[in-house]
Amino acid sequence: MAGVSAAPTRATVPDPQGSGTGRWRRQAVTALFLGPALIFLCVWLVYPTIRTLIRSFFDRSGSDFVFVDNYREIFTNETLLTAIKNNAIWVGVVPALVTAIGLIFAVLTERVSWSVAFKTVVFMPMAISLFAAGVIWHIMYEKTPDKGALNASIGVVRDAFKDDGVLAAANPSTPALRGSAERGFVLATPVRPGASALLGLTAIPPKEVPGGARQAATPAAGSDAISGTVWRDFRPGGGQPGRVEPDELGVPGATVELRDTAGRTLASRTTAADGGFVFESVDAGSYRVALAAKTFAAPYEGTSWLGPKLITPAVMIAYIWVWAGFAMVVIAAGLSAISREVLEAARTDGATEWQVFRRVTVPLLAPVLSVVFITMLINVLKVFDIVLSVAPGSSQDDANVIALAMWRTSFGGVNDFGLGSAIAVFLFLLVIPVLALNVRRFRREV
């Protein structure tokens, strides 16, 4: 049988020139897409960073080289030290609180049927800018209860447990009435049944006279009663102190007490529209008539949330209100990825809900919690706009943070671009360790 042999085939040799052309085309396409991004990156990020670093070693005008004087100023200037201290408080409080609140919301909303509506409401502040959120909270923090929603709410709760007085303060019109608005006033001379007690007050502005006040008058009293009057002892054009005269108004709603000589309260009355009061059926003897201190309990005037002492916590509350929704949504996404079999196995083994949460849920959510925490850490280091919009000019120095200090130093009227550049570099150096931690976490997860 004759052998059959195959005809030899010629091997295909790659064309080196064609291969080089293909490689060049691929590189050109890559450069075409990345080129604009690299140009903008260099123009808007790399160059400004280098320029800011160089500018930080020059003085205000940029003509004299001052080396590290600007950096020394950061740690010697009282306003800048306040900014650093406030930023340290932000870093220590806000990221942990936002993460904790987001975790609580995410876990609790899993157990309610209206979780979508709740998450929508909590996440809604993320739809507006931080500056707009700051404006909202600035209005809510107004001290006057008629304007500030927060103080109005506090006032409603306070009024439910404490009654306001009819007068904020007053002084006695004669030496016969002794005491103060804080302790109350007492007539120095004892009173017997059938007599009248005149309790004249001054230092009451016309606008603070209780509504419904009428011409002061002393009610008639029988032989077994003690009557009297509480009135604003002031008449336009002059008058005699200690005497009820025309054009002098009574103080309605004042609390008058009848006391024995030992100071024990036997009875109390509320004055009428003309300031009059009567104690009936009084036994024979000597008594003291007093104007109770609760008559002068001033109405709630509001808490100064925007003042120097509370401005930093007030801004933090506004910031947490905005970012709690972000933390809740991210953590809820991580929570939905947890295997329910693991949680049910822990419950089957006898673990309580708190033990399941602390020893199973939280450890499984650790990667997600670290993402939220580090994100918030970076954000609070460069917080700026919400501080500017919440804090009024009178307390901005007390609420100052590093980013706001940089803007105020450079563009807020000081126009010291050398010191402003140094503050920017200092802030950049603070952010680098957090960024490095974030990159390391990403690499470890990959």
Secondary structure, DSSP 8 states (H G I E B T S, - for coil): ---------------HHHHHHHHHHHHHHHHHHHHHHHHHHIIIIIHHHHHHHHHTTB-SSS-SB-TTHHHHHHTT-HHHHHHHHHHHHHHHHHHHHHHHHHHHHHHHHTT-TTHHHHHHHHHGGGGS-HHHHHHHHHHHT-SSTTT-HHHHHHHHHHHHH----S-S--EESSTTEEEETTTEEEESS-B-TT-EEEEEEE---GGGS-TT--B-------TT-EEEEEEE---TT---TTS--TT-BB-TT-EEEEE-TTS-EEEEEE--TTSEEEE-S--SS-BEEEE-GGGG--------TTSTTTHHHHHHHHHHHHHHHHHHHHHHHHHHTS-HHHHHHHHHTT--HHHHIIIIIHHHTHHHHHHHHHHHHHHHHT--HHHHHHS-GGGHHHH--HHHHHHHHHHSS---HHHHHHHHHHHHHHHHHHHHHHHHHHHHH-
